[in-house]
């Protein structure tokens, strides 16, 4: 799609190429001097071109923190492409975007409504902003063992109970591609003049194809983030932040953005955002149509395998499932007698197929504009072979308790624990270590996140419950990695000191 301006242009990528073509002799960072000083092993692998544009922000190459030239123009093109008032290039991913949104919209001590299945980066935003979370419970699918989205009714009830909320923050789509009723949520929030912040990290492609869920800005979001690298063609670590709202102070937003950006950004990453925007703006619909068709056909083929289920449009209309991104394929393997972690490991080790994530019941495969028919065929082949396995060896050897819970369907996510302190206060408080198994009743001082999908189970300021201890130990026995705690094995946990 070509808008009112020429979206075929890449102003920032072009100035980097011009600098290289001009033959300037560098006496500036980075120290490898366009690859000449780099170890040959890495230089030969990366190639001369990428190292030639790994430059610093000198005259003519603009400044990401205070853009006035090519970066400013590139961001304006992105804003036009996404129908935003302003767009900002991020080089610390949507992690920094979540934190920027919170620090822009909420002051220390103010309340923000936030779903419990928010990414752990949102907890970082709470700690840095000093905001107080009012947790909203997303709709839960016990059969698939996953959280979906919060509903407009949940948001309305939360606002009724907490009229002093400063902002509403939601996640849409989820990691599994489930989209919320953002238009309904926006109406509810805006009726009370509350800004709506949307973590749309997994939906950077929505704006560019009519068969995908409505994008956050079109639905009425005031601020949203897109992880451009997740589903589009930019490099890892890149994202965009979009604003379209009279409820957001632009001066404060720009000031906060500067706090989270490096003064020495990787210009290769910045250029990749410029080029990824052009690709979507000019070719997005055609590229995404091929991707959607390939994903839908693969989902159909996988659903023909006995014991395998990949949910699709039949889920739309269920609580918390307003719409679905068809490019996400969740492969439910519990009826095969595997955990998702085992299935992921077998697919990788035996069939050389790597999924995006695994949980107790599922594996998730992403289909993007870079996915090929050959790759899709290999995935289907691997899952077919997985379904034929006699399972002589358990990769992770989960406990009998886990086996029984998986077979009987009695596995449940833990309840949201009581909040005893503000997250920032608990994170900065005097702390001590106690044995995790014996920590029930103490106030947690760190974030504990099974990863993936990266959703905290307990966060600073919350009371550790027996249910959470049992849940996390069960996840550990299934082979889940824990991010956040000082002791990654969770033998001990950092809690607020009893003397506090």
C-alpha positions, 0 to 999 in steps of 0.5 A: 500500500502506498499512502499520501507520501512516497513509501518506496523511499528509505531515507535512513538506509540511503544516507548510510549507503551514501556515507560508504560510497563516499569513501570517508576515512573513519576516525570514529567509533566503532573501533573495528572501523568498518570491519578492518579491525575485527577478528577475521572469523567474525568479519568473514562471516558477517561480510563487508557490507554490514560492517561498513554501515555499522557506524556512529551518529556523526554529522549527516547520519542524524541522531536517534535521540534528537532526530532532525534529518534522515531518521526524522524523515524515516520515522515520519514515513513509519507514522504515515504507514501505520496511520499514527501521529508520531512513530519512534524507532526502538532498538531495545525491542518492545521491552523498552516500548512497554516501559516508555508507555508506562512512564509516559502515561502514569506518575509514581503512586498512580494506578494502572489497570493491567492484565495478569498475562502482561509480559515481564517488561511491563513489570519493569515499567511498573518498577521504574515508573512507581505506578501501582498495578490493578491486576485484571484477570484475562479469560482462561482456557483451561483445556488449552492451558493458556490465558487469552485477553481481557474483555471490555466488561472486565475493563469496565468493572475495573474502572468502576471499582477504581475510578482513580486509575490513570491509564488502562494497559492491555495485551493484544494479540497474545503470544498465541495470536488471540486478539482482544476486542480493542474497539470495545476496550477503547470505548470503555477507557475513553468514556472515562477519559483514560488513555489506552496503552496496547502491547501489540508486540506480536501484531506489527503486521495487522495494519497491512492486511484486511484478513488480520485482526484490527490494529491497535491504532485503528481500534482507538489505542492512544499508544501502542508498541510493535515488535517489528522484528518478531513478524516482519523483516527488521533485525532482532531487537528492533521495534516501533512505538506509535502515538495517536492521542490527545490524551498523551503529552507529546513533550513527555513522551519524547522526553521518556523515549530519550531516557530509554535509547542508547546514545550509541545505537546500532545503525544497522538496526535502525536502517532495518526498521526503515527498510522493513517499513518500506517493504510492508507499505509497498508489498505488505498485502501481497506478502502477507496473503501468501503467508496467511494462505500457507499458515491456513493450509498448514493448520489444516494438514496438522489437524488431520494428524490423529491426536493433534489439535491446532485451534483456529476460527472455531475459537472466535467468540469464546471468552477473551477470543475476539479475533485470531491471527492465522499466522500463529499455529499452536500445536496442542500435543497433550493427547499424544502423551507429550508435554509441549516441552518434550515435543519441542525438544524432539522436533528439534533433535530428531527433525531439525525443526525449532518452534517459537515456544513450548508450554505444558500442552503446546508448541507454537510455530510462527508463520511470517513473510520469511516462511517457505513451503519447504519449511511448512512441509518439514514441520508437518512431517516432524509432527506426523512422525511425533504422533507415531512415536511410541515414546520409549524415552521421555526427554525431560522425564517429568514426574508422575504428578505431572503425568497424572495432571496432564492426562486428567486435565486437572492442571490449573494456573495459580490465582493472582496473589495478594499485593502487599507492597508497591512493586517499586518499593518491594524491589528496592526494599531491604531483602533477604533470601529464604528457601523457596519451598518454605517461602509461603506468606513472605513478600516477593522482591523479584520477578519470577517468569517461566520463559517462554512465554515470559509472563510473570507468575509472581512479582515484587510486592506480592505475597508468595502463596503455596499455590504459586510454589507448587505451580513453579516447582511443577513447571521446573520439573517439566523443564521450564527455564525461570527468568528473573530470580537471582537463584535460577534453580529456585532453591532460594528466593529473594524476599522483603526483609522481615525487619522492613 
